[in-house]
Amino acid sequence: MLVDHRGWSCVIIPEMLDTSRGQAPAPSDEPRGCLFALSQPPLMIFLGVIGCLLLMAAVHDLFLL
């Protein structure tokens, strides 16, 4: 164990832990494309809110200023 000048202790781990699984994941019937993440509801709600804020800012700049 190492101790630095502030009194914090550091532990050096000599080897990495093996986190691999025994079996490979089962292949899915339907391949996921690069736009799979965009089909998730929380992301779509977030992007919709950001899009509405940008639209309101653009309308405000164009018509009210």
C-alpha positions, 0 to 999 in steps of 0.5 A: 500500500502506498501513502501520498503526501496528503495521507491518502492510501493507494492500493495497486492491484497486480492483475485485472479481474476476469469479468468474461462470461462462460458463454457467448451471448445468443444471437438475436433474430433481428439485427440492430442497425446504427439507428437502434438507439434513436428508437428508444423512448427516453432518447426520443423524448429528450430530443423532442424537448431539445428540438422544441426549445430550439424551435421556440428560440428560432421563432422568437429570434425571427418574429419578436426581435 
